[in-house]
Amino acid sequence: MNLNGILIGSEDPQRLTVYYTRLFGEPGWAGGDFVGWQLGNGYVTVGPHDRVQGRNPHPGRLIWNLETPDVHGEFERLKAAGATVVQEPYQPGEAPEGWIATFSDPDDNYFQLVSPMV
C-alpha cells in the first residue's frame, strides 16, 4: 500500500483554498469544487463535504504531517505566510533528535512539520 494523499472536507472549502494557497502556492490542479497541492509524493486536497459543518471540534484527532529536514526554516516560512501556529518547534521527549511544529487551518484541522524519521 501507499498513502498518496489526504482529502480535507469542509463546509467552506473556498476559505481553506485561500489559506493553503498562501502557504503552499497555487494549487497544482483543480476539478469541480476540489483543488489540490502536490507536496513531495503526496497530495493535499480540499473540497466540500455535506457531512462537515463548522470548525473541527476535535482538532487533535487526526493530524497530518509534512516531513522536512528544516523544521525551523519551514516553520518561519509558513508562519510568515499566515499559518496559524498551535505549537512552535519543539523536541519530543521520545525522539530528542527530531523536531515538530504544529499548525491549524481555518476549520481547526491540525497539521505538523516533522523532522525525517530515521
N, CA, C and O atoms as a Tinker XYZ file with bonds, in Angstrom:
   472  protein
     1  N      0.834000   -1.186000    0.000000    73     2
     2  CA     0.000000    0.000000    0.000000    64     1     3
     3  C      0.875000    1.244000    0.000000    63     2     4     5
     4  O      2.044000    1.204000    0.385000    81     3
     5  N      0.280000    2.353000   -0.443000    73     3     6
     6  CA     0.973000    3.625000   -0.486000    64     5     7
     7  C     -0.038000    4.727000   -0.198000    63     6     8     9
     8  O     -0.972000    4.930000   -0.973000    81     7
     9  N      0.142000    5.438000    0.908000    73     7    10
    10  CA    -0.716000    6.574000    1.198000    64     9    11
    11  C     -0.312000    7.701000    0.261000    63    10    12    13
    12  O      0.823000    8.175000    0.311000    81    11
    13  N     -1.228000    8.131000   -0.589000    73    11    14
    14  CA    -0.853000    9.135000   -1.589000    64    13    15
    15  C     -1.452000   10.503000   -1.348000    63    14    16    17
    16  O     -1.149000   11.440000   -2.087000    81    15
    17  N     -2.297000   10.650000   -0.332000    73    15    18
    18  CA    -2.850000   11.966000   -0.098000    64    17    19
    19  C     -3.864000   12.003000    1.014000    63    18    20    21
    20  O     -4.208000   10.991000    1.625000    81    19
    21  N     -4.330000   13.220000    1.254000    73    19    22
    22  CA    -5.360000   13.448000    2.259000    64    21    23
    23  C     -6.383000   14.401000    1.664000    63    22    24    25
    24  O     -6.022000   15.364000    0.987000    81    23
    25  N     -7.657000   14.135000    1.915000    73    23    26
    26  CA    -8.748000   14.990000    1.467000    64    25    27
    27  C     -9.319000   15.680000    2.695000    63    26    28    29
    28  O     -9.717000   15.017000    3.653000    81    27
    29  N     -9.361000   17.003000    2.672000    73    27    30
    30  CA    -9.910000   17.775000    3.779000    64    29    31
    31  C    -11.267000   18.295000    3.329000    63    30    32    33
    32  O    -11.356000   19.187000    2.486000    81    31
    33  N    -12.321000   17.727000    3.903000    73    31    34
    34  CA   -13.677000   18.160000    3.591000    64    33    35
    35  C    -14.048000   19.355000    4.441000    63    34    36    37
    36  O    -13.640000   19.467000    5.597000    81    35
    37  N    -14.840000   20.260000    3.844000    73    35    38
    38  CA   -15.192000   21.481000    4.562000    64    37    39
    39  C    -16.546000   21.993000    4.115000    63    38    40    41
    40  O    -16.971000   21.776000    2.981000    81    39
    41  N    -17.211000   22.675000    5.026000    73    39    42
    42  CA   -18.434000   23.395000    4.705000    64    41    43
    43  C    -18.090000   24.634000    3.869000    63    42    44    45
    44  O    -18.922000   25.129000    3.110000    81    43
    45  N    -16.851000   25.129000    4.018000    73    43    46
    46  CA   -16.397000   26.319000    3.303000    64    45    47
    47  C    -15.023000   26.040000    2.678000    63    46    48    49
    48  O    -14.017000   26.581000    3.137000    81    47
    49  N    -14.974000   25.196000    1.630000    73    47    50
    50  CA   -13.683000   24.841000    1.049000    64    49    51
    51  C    -12.945000   26.026000    0.429000    63    50    52    53
    52  O    -11.717000   26.003000    0.335000    81    51
    53  N    -13.672000   27.060000    0.005000    73    51    54
    54  CA   -13.005000   28.226000   -0.571000    64    53    55
    55  C    -12.106000   28.897000    0.470000    63    54    56    57
    56  O    -11.001000   29.332000    0.143000    81    55
    57  N    -12.564000   28.982000    1.701000    73    55    58
    58  CA   -11.763000   29.579000    2.783000    64    57    59
    59  C    -10.484000   28.778000    2.992000    63    58    60    61
    60  O     -9.416000   29.359000    3.187000    81    59
    61  N    -10.579000   27.456000    2.955000    73    59    62
    62  CA    -9.388000   26.616000    3.110000    64    61    63
    63  C     -8.478000   26.748000    1.894000    63    62    64    65
    64  O     -7.255000   26.737000    2.034000    81    63
    65  N     -9.055000   26.872000    0.713000    73    63    66
    66  CA    -8.251000   27.039000   -0.502000    64    65    67
    67  C     -7.422000   28.317000   -0.423000    63    66    68    69
    68  O     -6.241000   28.312000   -0.771000    81    67
    69  N     -8.022000   29.392000    0.024000    73    67    70
    70  CA    -7.286000   30.652000    0.182000    64    69    71
    71  C     -6.149000   30.474000    1.183000    63    70    72    73
    72  O     -5.025000   30.909000    0.933000    81    71
    73  N     -6.437000   29.842000    2.305000    73    71    74
    74  CA    -5.432000   29.631000    3.360000    64    73    75
    75  C     -4.262000   28.791000    2.855000    63    74    76    77
    76  O     -3.106000   29.197000    2.975000    81    75
    77  N     -4.561000   27.626000    2.294000    73    75    78
    78  CA    -3.479000   26.732000    1.850000    64    77    79
    79  C     -2.726000   27.305000    0.643000    63    78    80    81
    80  O     -1.548000   27.001000    0.456000    81    79
    81  N     -3.382000   28.119000   -0.167000    73    79    82
    82  CA    -2.683000   28.770000   -1.272000    64    81    83
    83  C     -1.643000   29.746000   -0.736000    63    82    84    85
    84  O     -0.552000   29.852000   -1.298000    81    83
    85  N     -1.961000   30.461000    0.340000    73    83    86
    86  CA    -0.967000   31.352000    0.963000    64    85    87
    87  C      0.247000   30.554000    1.440000    63    86    88    89
    88  O      1.378000   31.035000    1.364000    81    87
    89  N      0.011000   29.340000    1.928000    73    87    90
    90  CA     1.104000   28.540000    2.487000    64    89    91
    91  C      1.879000   27.770000    1.426000    63    90    92    93
    92  O      3.108000   27.716000    1.477000    81    91
    93  N      1.174000   27.173000    0.459000    73    91    94
    94  CA     1.797000   26.233000   -0.473000    64    93    95
    95  C      1.845000   26.724000   -1.924000    63    94    96    97
    96  O      2.366000   26.021000   -2.790000    81    95
    97  N      1.314000   27.907000   -2.199000    73    95    98
    98  CA     1.286000   28.408000   -3.564000    64    97    99
    99  C      0.011000   27.985000   -4.275000    63    98   100   101
   100  O     -0.879000   27.371000   -3.686000    81    99
   101  N     -0.053000   28.327000   -5.544000    73    99   102
   102  CA    -1.240000   27.998000   -6.331000    64   101   103
   103  C     -1.448000   26.486000   -6.380000    63   102   104   105
   104  O     -0.477000   25.738000   -6.499000    81   103
   105  N     -2.696000   26.024000   -6.290000    73   103   106
   106  CA    -2.955000   24.589000   -6.378000    64   105   107
   107  C     -2.407000   24.015000   -7.686000    63   106   108   109
   108  O     -2.436000   24.676000   -8.724000    81   107
   109  N     -1.918000   22.804000   -7.626000    73   107   110
   110  CA    -1.394000   22.143000   -8.816000    64   109   111
   111  C     -2.481000   21.629000   -9.728000    63   110   112   113
   112  O     -2.244000   21.383000  -10.910000    81   111
   113  N     -3.673000   21.466000   -9.185000    73   111   114
   114  CA    -4.783000   21.013000  -10.017000    64   113   115
   115  C     -6.105000   21.419000   -9.372000    63   114   116   117
   116  O     -6.177000   21.678000   -8.170000    81   115
   117  N     -7.130000   21.466000  -10.188000    73   115   118
   118  CA    -8.480000   21.763000   -9.718000    64   117   119
   119  C     -9.448000   20.987000  -10.586000    63   118   120   121
   120  O     -9.243000   20.831000  -11.789000    81   119
   121  N    -10.501000   20.505000   -9.958000    73   119   122
   122  CA   -11.538000   19.789000  -10.683000    64   121   123
   123  C    -12.858000   19.945000   -9.967000    63   122   124   125
   124  O    -13.016000   19.476000   -8.840000    81   123
   125  N    -13.809000   20.600000  -10.611000    73   123   126
   126  CA   -15.084000   20.850000   -9.947000    64   125   127
   127  C    -14.866000   21.748000   -8.748000    63   126   128   129
   128  O    -14.279000   22.823000   -8.872000    81   127
   129  N    -15.330000   21.319000   -7.593000    73   127   130
   130  CA   -15.188000   22.087000   -6.358000    64   129   131
   131  C    -13.934000   21.708000   -5.573000    63   130   132   133
   132  O    -13.752000   22.167000   -4.445000    81   131
   133  N    -13.072000   20.880000   -6.153000    73   131   134
   134  CA   -11.903000   20.378000   -5.442000    64   133   135
   135  C    -10.623000   20.982000   -6.002000    63   134   136   137
   136  O    -10.502000   21.203000   -7.207000    81   135
   137  N     -9.664000   21.247000   -5.106000    73   135   138
   138  CA    -8.341000   21.726000   -5.504000    64   137   139
   139  C     -7.303000   20.944000   -4.716000    63   138   140   141
   140  O     -7.588000   20.432000   -3.633000    81   139
   141  N     -6.094000   20.854000   -5.267000    73   139   142
   142  CA    -5.061000   20.082000   -4.577000    64   141   143
   143  C     -3.662000   20.600000   -4.833000    63   142   144   145
   144  O     -3.384000   21.247000   -5.842000    81   143
   145  N     -2.799000   20.296000   -3.894000    73   143   146
   146  CA    -1.379000   20.646000   -3.955000    64   145   147
   147  C     -0.567000   19.378000   -3.812000    63   146   148   149
   148  O     -0.836000   18.561000   -2.931000    81   147
   149  N      0.423000   19.205000   -4.667000    73   147   150
   150  CA     1.340000   18.085000   -4.503000    64   149   151
   151  C      2.458000   18.558000   -3.583000    63   150   152   153
   152  O      3.130000   19.553000   -3.859000    81   151
   153  N      2.645000   17.836000   -2.496000    73   151   154
   154  CA     3.702000   18.124000   -1.532000    64   153   155
   155  C      4.549000   16.862000   -1.432000    63   154   156   157
   156  O      4.143000   15.882000   -0.808000    81   155
   157  N      5.718000   16.891000   -2.045000    73   155   158
   158  CA     6.517000   15.676000   -2.134000    64   157   159
   159  C      5.820000   14.692000   -3.045000    63   158   160   161
   160  O      5.467000   15.035000   -4.174000    81   159
   161  N      5.613000   13.466000   -2.572000    73   159   162
   162  CA     4.960000   12.435000   -3.370000    64   161   163
   163  C      3.459000   12.349000   -3.143000    63   162   164   165
   164  O      2.772000   11.595000   -3.833000    81   163
   165  N      2.943000   13.108000   -2.189000    73   163   166
   166  CA     1.525000   13.026000   -1.862000    64   165   167
   167  C      0.787000   14.309000   -2.173000    63   166   168   169
   168  O      1.388000   15.315000   -2.550000    81   167
   169  N     -0.525000   14.260000   -2.009000    73   167   170
   170  CA    -1.389000   15.385000   -2.314000    64   169   171
   171  C     -2.228000   15.768000   -1.101000    63   170   172   173
   172  O     -2.660000   14.915000   -0.326000    81   171
   173  N     -2.446000   17.069000   -0.959000    73   171   174
   174  CA    -3.422000   17.609000   -0.022000    64   173   175
   175  C     -4.524000   18.192000   -0.882000    63   174   176   177
   176  O     -4.277000   19.070000   -1.709000    81   175
   177  N     -5.736000   17.707000   -0.690000    73   175   178
   178  CA    -6.878000   18.136000   -1.479000    64   177   179
   179  C     -7.922000   18.731000   -0.548000    63   178   180   181
   180  O     -8.130000   18.237000    0.560000    81   179
   181  N     -8.579000   19.792000   -1.000000    73   179   182
   182  CA    -9.634000   20.465000   -0.257000    64   181   183
   183  C    -10.883000   20.458000   -1.117000    63   182   184   185
   184  O    -10.826000   20.702000   -2.322000    81   183
   185  N    -12.017000   20.174000   -0.478000    73   183   186
   186  CA   -13.277000   20.196000   -1.209000    64   185   187
   187  C    -14.461000   20.175000   -0.267000    63   186   188   189
   188  O    -14.297000   20.024000    0.943000    81   187
   189  N    -15.651000   20.326000   -0.818000    73   187   190
   190  CA   -16.861000   20.334000    0.010000    64   189   191
   191  C    -17.210000   18.931000    0.504000    63   190   192   193
   192  O    -16.889000   17.930000   -0.136000    81   191
   193  N    -17.869000   18.887000    1.649000    73   191   194
   194  CA   -18.381000   17.617000    2.173000    64   193   195
   195  C    -19.686000   17.915000    2.898000    63   194   196   197
   196  O    -19.723000   18.757000    3.795000    81   195
   197  N    -20.754000   17.230000    2.512000    73   195   198
   198  CA   -22.073000   17.542000    3.058000    64   197   199
   199  C    -22.251000   17.121000    4.517000    63   198   200   201
   200  O    -23.246000   17.497000    5.138000    81   199
   201  N    -21.324000   16.358000    5.076000    73   199   202
   202  CA   -21.427000   15.951000    6.479000    64   201   203
   203  C    -20.489000   16.723000    7.401000    63   202   204   205
   204  O    -20.342000   16.389000    8.576000    81   203
   205  N    -19.862000   17.754000    6.855000    73   203   206
   206  CA   -18.950000   18.576000    7.643000    64   205   207
   207  C    -19.585000   19.942000    7.830000    63   206   208   209
   208  O    -19.989000   20.593000    6.867000    81   207
   209  N    -19.666000   20.363000    9.080000    73   207   210
   210  CA   -20.216000   21.682000    9.380000    64   209   211
   211  C    -19.344000   22.367000   10.425000    63   210   212   213
   212  O    -18.984000   21.770000   11.439000    81   211
   213  N    -19.011000   23.631000   10.161000    73   211   214
   214  CA   -18.266000   24.423000   11.131000    64   213   215
   215  C    -16.836000   23.952000   11.328000    63   214   216   217
   216  O    -16.266000   23.238000   10.503000    81   215
   217  N    -16.280000   24.379000   12.454000    73   215   218
   218  CA   -14.898000   24.037000   12.789000    64   217   219
   219  C    -14.815000   22.634000   13.377000    63   218   220   221
   220  O    -15.796000   22.105000   13.899000    81   219
   221  N    -13.643000   22.048000   13.283000    73   219   222
   222  CA   -13.383000   20.719000   13.814000    64   221   223
   223  C    -13.443000   20.766000   15.349000    63   222   224   225
   224  O    -12.642000   21.473000   15.961000    81   223
   225  N    -14.364000   20.039000   15.981000    73   223   226
   226  CA   -14.454000   20.084000   17.442000    64   225   227
   227  C    -13.336000   19.293000   18.146000    63   226   228   229
   228  O    -13.141000   19.436000   19.353000    81   227
   229  N    -12.612000   18.467000   17.393000    73   227   230
   230  CA   -11.539000   17.644000   17.966000    64   229   231
   231  C    -10.302000   17.724000   17.074000    63   230   232   233
   232  O     -9.958000   16.736000   16.426000    81   231
   233  N     -9.621000   18.876000   17.024000    73   231   234
   234  CA    -8.537000   19.061000   16.061000    64   233   235
   235  C     -7.358000   18.106000   16.223000    63   234   236   237
   236  O     -6.623000   17.883000   15.261000    81   235
   237  N     -7.160000   17.545000   17.392000    73   235   238
   238  CA    -6.050000   16.624000   17.589000    64   237   239
   239  C     -6.343000   15.188000   17.205000    63   238   240   241
   240  O     -5.453000   14.339000   17.267000    81   239
   241  N     -7.581000   14.900000   16.808000    73   239   242
   242  CA    -7.941000   13.518000   16.477000    64   241   243
   243  C     -7.176000   13.004000   15.266000    63   242   244   245
   244  O     -6.724000   11.859000   15.257000    81   243
   245  N     -7.030000   13.832000   14.253000    73   243   246
   246  CA    -6.299000   13.461000   13.051000    64   245   247
   247  C     -5.343000   14.601000   12.720000    63   246   248   249
   248  O     -5.772000   15.734000   12.503000    81   247
   249  N     -4.059000   14.300000   12.683000    73   247   250
   250  CA    -3.048000   15.299000   12.382000    64   249   251
   251  C     -2.215000   14.775000   11.228000    63   250   252   253
   252  O     -1.689000   13.664000   11.292000    81   251
   253  N     -2.093000   15.568000   10.174000    73   251   254
   254  CA    -1.263000   15.142000    9.043000    64   253   255
   255  C      0.077000   15.850000    9.118000    63   254   256   257
   256  O      0.172000   16.998000    9.554000    81   255
   257  N      1.112000   15.141000    8.684000    73   255   258
   258  CA     2.492000   15.602000    8.836000    64   257   259
   259  C      3.161000   15.893000    7.505000    63   258   260   261
   260  O      2.935000   15.207000    6.508000    81   259
   261  N      3.991000   16.929000    7.515000    73   259   262
   262  CA     4.864000   17.264000    6.397000    64   261   263
   263  C      6.298000   17.094000    6.891000    63   262   264   265
   264  O      6.732000   17.786000    7.811000    81   263
   265  N      7.014000   16.184000    6.281000    73   263   266
   266  CA     8.390000   15.913000    6.689000    64   265   267
   267  C      9.339000   16.896000    6.022000    63   266   268   269
   268  O      9.244000   17.151000    4.822000    81   267
   269  N     10.264000   17.450000    6.818000    73   267   270
   270  CA    11.262000   18.370000    6.294000    64   269   271
   271  C     12.522000   18.293000    7.161000    63   270   272   273
   272  O     12.423000   18.171000    8.382000    81   271
   273  N     13.693000   18.363000    6.548000    73   271   274
   274  CA    14.918000   18.393000    7.344000    64   273   275
   275  C     15.137000   19.757000    8.007000    63   274   276   277
   276  O     16.015000   19.896000    8.858000    81   275
   277  N     14.340000   20.768000    7.620000    73   275   278
   278  CA    14.496000   22.120000    8.163000    64   277   279
   279  C     13.189000   22.574000    8.815000    63   278   280   281
   280  O     12.519000   23.474000    8.308000    81   279
   281  N     12.832000   21.954000    9.933000    73   279   282
   282  CA    11.585000   22.304000   10.619000    64   281   283
   283  C     11.572000   23.785000   10.988000    63   282   284   285
   284  O     10.562000   24.461000   10.792000    81   283
   285  N     12.676000   24.294000   11.517000    73   283   286
   286  CA    12.708000   25.697000   11.937000    64   285   287
   287  C     12.534000   26.658000   10.749000    63   286   288   289
   288  O     11.759000   27.610000   10.834000    81   287
   289  N     13.240000   26.414000    9.663000    73   287   290
   290  CA    13.140000   27.279000    8.494000    64   289   291
   291  C     11.760000   27.244000    7.872000    63   290   292   293
   292  O     11.206000   28.292000    7.539000    81   291
   293  N     11.190000   26.049000    7.708000    73   291   294
   294  CA     9.852000   25.919000    7.136000    64   293   295
   295  C      8.805000   26.501000    8.088000    63   294   296   297
   296  O      7.819000   27.090000    7.644000    81   295
   297  N      9.019000   26.337000    9.387000    73   295   298
   298  CA     8.111000   26.931000   10.369000    64   297   299
   299  C      8.048000   28.445000   10.170000    63   298   300   301
   300  O      6.962000   29.021000   10.109000    81   299
   301  N      9.202000   29.080000   10.069000    73   299   302
   302  CA     9.247000   30.532000    9.904000    64   301   303
   303  C      8.615000   30.954000    8.577000    63   302   304   305
   304  O      7.926000   31.972000    8.515000    81   303
   305  N      8.847000   30.176000    7.515000    73   303   306
   306  CA     8.261000   30.493000    6.212000    64   305   307
   307  C      6.741000   30.410000    6.257000    63   306   308   309
   308  O      6.058000   31.314000    5.775000    81   307
   309  N      6.195000   29.321000    6.836000    73   307   310
   310  CA     4.747000   29.158000    6.916000    64   309   311
   311  C      4.126000   30.203000    7.845000    63   310   312   313
   312  O      3.065000   30.752000    7.547000    81   311
   313  N      4.779000   30.470000    8.954000    73   311   314
   314  CA     4.291000   31.484000    9.893000    64   313   315
   315  C      4.219000   32.847000    9.192000    63   314   316   317
   316  O      3.227000   33.562000    9.338000    81   315
   317  N      5.252000   33.208000    8.440000    73   315   318
   318  CA     5.274000   34.486000    7.716000    64   317   319
   319  C      4.187000   34.536000    6.637000    63   318   320   321
   320  O      3.702000   35.614000    6.293000    81   319
   321  N      3.806000   33.371000    6.105000    73   319   322
   322  CA     2.755000   33.310000    5.078000    64   321   323
   323  C      1.356000   33.364000    5.674000    63   322   324   325
   324  O      0.366000   33.412000    4.944000    81   323
   325  N      1.275000   33.357000    7.008000    73   323   326
   326  CA    -0.027000   33.465000    7.660000    64   325   327
   327  C     -0.547000   32.202000    8.296000    63   326   328   329
   328  O     -1.718000   32.142000    8.669000    81   327
   329  N      0.291000   31.185000    8.432000    73   327   330
   330  CA    -0.148000   29.947000    9.086000    64   329   331
   331  C     -0.486000   30.220000   10.550000    63   330   332   333
   332  O      0.174000   31.026000   11.206000    81   331
   333  N     -1.504000   29.555000   11.050000    73   331   334
   334  CA    -1.906000   29.680000   12.441000    64   333   335
   335  C     -1.087000   28.699000   13.281000    63   334   336   337
   336  O     -1.203000   27.484000   13.125000    81   335
   337  N     -0.271000   29.235000   14.159000    73   335   338
   338  CA     0.635000   28.420000   14.975000    64   337   339
   339  C     -0.110000   27.877000   16.192000    63   338   340   341
   340  O     -0.746000   28.626000   16.934000    81   339
   341  N     -0.019000   26.564000   16.382000    73   339   342
   342  CA    -0.544000   25.913000   17.577000    64   341   343
   343  C      0.605000   25.650000   18.549000    63   342   344   345
   344  O      0.473000   25.876000   19.751000    81   343
   345  N      1.735000   25.169000   18.017000    73   343   346
   346  CA     2.908000   24.870000   18.840000    64   345   347
   347  C      4.169000   25.172000   18.046000    63   346   348   349
   348  O      4.371000   24.624000   16.962000    81   347
   349  N      5.011000   26.035000   18.578000    73   347   350
   350  CA     6.290000   26.339000   17.935000    64   349   351
   351  C      7.167000   25.096000   17.964000    63   350   352   353
   352  O      6.874000   24.162000   18.711000    81   351
   353  N      8.243000   25.058000   17.167000    73   351   354
   354  CA     9.088000   23.863000   17.110000    64   353   355
   355  C      9.562000   23.421000   18.499000    63   354   356   357
   356  O     10.012000   24.224000   19.316000    81   355
   357  N      9.443000   22.130000   18.725000    73   355   358
   358  CA     9.889000   21.531000   19.983000    64   357   359
   359  C     10.454000   20.150000   19.694000    63   358   360   361
   360  O     10.202000   19.567000   18.639000    81   359
   361  N     11.215000   19.643000   20.638000    73   359   362
   362  CA    11.776000   18.296000   20.530000    64   361   363
   363  C     10.984000   17.385000   21.452000    63   362   364   365
   364  O     10.971000   17.586000   22.667000    81   363
   365  N     10.320000   16.380000   20.878000    73   363   366
   366  CA     9.553000   15.471000   21.733000    64   365   367
   367  C     10.493000   14.622000   22.587000    63   366   368   369
   368  O     11.579000   14.250000   22.144000    81   367
   369  N     10.075000   14.325000   23.793000    73   367   370
   370  CA    10.892000   13.561000   24.728000    64   369   371
   371  C     11.301000   12.196000   24.223000    63   370   372   373
   372  O     12.402000   11.731000   24.517000    81   371
   373  N     10.416000   11.532000   23.452000    73   371   374
   374  CA    10.719000   10.182000   22.976000    64   373   375
   375  C     11.660000   10.185000   21.772000    63   374   376   377
   376  O     12.195000    9.138000   21.405000    81   375
   377  N     11.866000   11.340000   21.159000    73   375   378
   378  CA    12.757000   11.441000   19.995000    64   377   379
   379  C     13.484000   12.790000   20.043000    63   378   380   381
   380  O     13.206000   13.670000   19.228000    81   379
   381  N     14.402000   12.955000   20.982000    73   379   382
   382  CA    15.030000   14.270000   21.171000    64   381   383
   383  C     15.867000   14.746000   19.984000    63   382   384   385
   384  O     16.242000   15.918000   19.940000    81   383
   385  N     16.165000   13.885000   19.034000    73   383   386
   386  CA    16.934000   14.317000   17.860000    64   385   387
   387  C     16.036000   14.947000   16.798000    63   386   388   389
   388  O     16.536000   15.547000   15.847000    81   387
   389  N     14.737000   14.821000   16.944000    73   387   390
   390  CA    13.802000   15.346000   15.954000    64   389   391
   391  C     13.079000   16.588000   16.443000    63   390   392   393
   392  O     13.146000   16.954000   17.616000    81   391
   393  N     12.384000   17.227000   15.507000    73   391   394
   394  CA    11.617000   18.432000   15.799000    64   393   395
   395  C     10.210000   18.306000   15.250000    63   394   396   397
   396  O      9.980000   17.634000   14.245000    81   395
   397  N      9.258000   18.967000   15.926000    73   395   398
   398  CA     7.857000   19.011000   15.495000    64   397   399
   399  C      7.351000   20.434000   15.711000    63   398   400   401
   400  O      7.687000   21.067000   16.712000    81   399
   401  N      6.550000   20.935000   14.785000    73   399   402
   402  CA     5.831000   22.199000   14.932000    64   401   403
   403  C      4.406000   21.969000   14.439000    63   402   404   405
   404  O      4.201000   21.296000   13.429000    81   403
   405  N      3.429000   22.517000   15.139000    73   403   406
   406  CA     2.025000   22.253000   14.821000    64   405   407
   407  C      1.306000   23.531000   14.409000    63   406   408   409
   408  O      1.492000   24.591000   15.007000    81   407
   409  N      0.477000   23.405000   13.370000    73   407   410
   410  CA    -0.337000   24.496000   12.847000    64   409   411
   411  C     -1.798000   24.070000   12.802000    63   410   412   413
   412  O     -2.121000   22.892000   12.959000    81   411
   413  N     -2.674000   25.044000   12.585000    73   411   414
   414  CA    -4.101000   24.789000   12.440000    64   413   415
   415  C     -4.606000   25.558000   11.225000    63   414   416   417
   416  O     -4.138000   26.662000   10.945000    81   415
   417  N     -5.561000   24.974000   10.503000    73   415   418
   418  CA    -6.173000   25.698000    9.397000    64   417   419
   419  C     -7.453000   26.387000    9.886000    63   418   420   421
   420  O     -7.815000   26.213000   11.049000    81   419
   421  N     -8.145000   27.154000    9.053000    73   419   422
   422  CA    -9.340000   27.883000    9.499000    64   421   423
   423  C    -10.486000   26.998000    9.996000    63   422   424   425
   424  O    -11.355000   27.474000   10.727000    81   423
   425  N    -10.502000   25.717000    9.610000    73   423   426
   426  CA   -11.515000   24.791000   10.124000    64   425   427
   427  C    -11.033000   24.096000   11.399000    63   426   428   429
   428  O    -11.731000   23.231000   11.929000    81   427
   429  N     -9.873000   24.455000   11.885000    73   427   430
   430  CA    -9.251000   23.909000   13.085000    64   429   431
   431  C     -8.769000   22.464000   12.898000    63   430   432   433
   432  O     -8.810000   21.659000   13.829000    81   431
   433  N     -8.317000   22.155000   11.690000    73   431   434
   434  CA    -7.648000   20.879000   11.423000    64   433   435
   435  C     -6.159000   21.096000   11.656000    63   434   436   437
   436  O     -5.604000   22.105000   11.221000    81   435
   437  N     -5.507000   20.156000   12.339000    73   435   438
   438  CA    -4.087000   20.295000   12.648000    64   437   439
   439  C     -3.213000   19.625000   11.598000    63   438   440   441
   440  O     -3.565000   18.585000   11.041000    81   439
   441  N     -2.057000   20.250000   11.339000    73   439   442
   442  CA    -1.001000   19.632000   10.546000    64   441   443
   443  C      0.323000   20.045000   11.155000    63   442   444   445
   444  O      0.418000   21.066000   11.836000    81   443
   445  N      1.346000   19.237000   10.902000    73   443   446
   446  CA     2.626000   19.438000   11.553000    64   445   447
   447  C      3.785000   19.383000   10.568000    63   446   448   449
   448  O      3.721000   18.713000    9.538000    81   447
   449  N      4.838000   20.102000   10.913000    73   447   450
   450  CA     6.145000   19.898000   10.288000    64   449   451
   451  C      6.882000   18.948000   11.203000    63   450   452   453
   452  O      6.862000   19.114000   12.423000    81   451
   453  N      7.540000   17.943000   10.621000    73   451   454
   454  CA     8.280000   16.979000   11.428000    64   453   455
   455  C      9.634000   16.695000   10.777000    63   454   456   457
   456  O      9.772000   16.706000    9.554000    81   455
   457  N     10.619000   16.441000   11.623000    73   455   458
   458  CA    11.927000   16.017000   11.126000    64   457   459
   459  C     11.800000   14.650000   10.492000    63   458   460   461
   460  O     10.925000   13.873000   10.877000    81   459
   461  N     12.667000   14.331000    9.511000    73   459   462
   462  CA    12.640000   12.995000    8.916000    64   461   463
   463  C     12.834000   11.923000    9.977000    63   462   464   465
   464  O     13.655000   12.066000   10.883000    81   463
   465  N     12.077000   10.865000    9.854000    73   463   466
   466  CA    12.244000    9.729000   10.765000    64   465   467
   467  C     13.406000    8.892000   10.302000    63   466   468   469
   468  O     13.513000    8.536000    9.129000    81   467
   469  N     14.267000    8.587000   11.229000    73   467   470
   470  CA    15.480000    7.849000   10.890000    64   469   471
   471  C     15.286000    6.366000   11.100000    63   470   472
   472  O     16.207000    5.584000   10.864000    81   471
